[in-house]
Amino acid sequence: ESGDYDLSVSPANDGFCWGFSGFGMTCETSRSRPIDPFYRDIPQAGQVAEPALITGAVRSVDLGRVTITFENGDTVDLPLVIVSEPIGASFFFYDVPEDRWKLGSRPARVAAYDSAGVELGTAPLMYTSAR
């Protein structure tokens, strides 16, 4: 893990604004997609870079889990921070370990599921480097 990050959340008109320390802020509204991750690109070999991070918010009162699926098919469940109303959302954060930075093992998509296992939404992760 590359460090500690603090989550900040605040109600806003028709939604909420949120962010992790050192990673930036964004806002979600009733028109936002169910899951819309924010992430830093995977550093290239030999490059001194910021940690590779994946974070996001899921607007659902019935969220069961959020997963990351990797290019090789592996899947990991992410821990969630649940914030009650008036926010009514869950937040996730994943510090991508260096052994997951190489082509073929990078995170490929994030998905959210309700408590019955029904997919609420999915988002592909795209990278600028083909490593």
Secondary structure, DSSP 8 states (H G I E B T S, - for coil): ------EEEEEETTEEEEEETTTEEEEEETTS-SB--EE-----TT------EEEEEE--TTEEEEEEEETTS-EEE--EEEE-TTT-EEEEEEE--GGG-STTTSEEEEEEEETTS-EEEEEE---S---
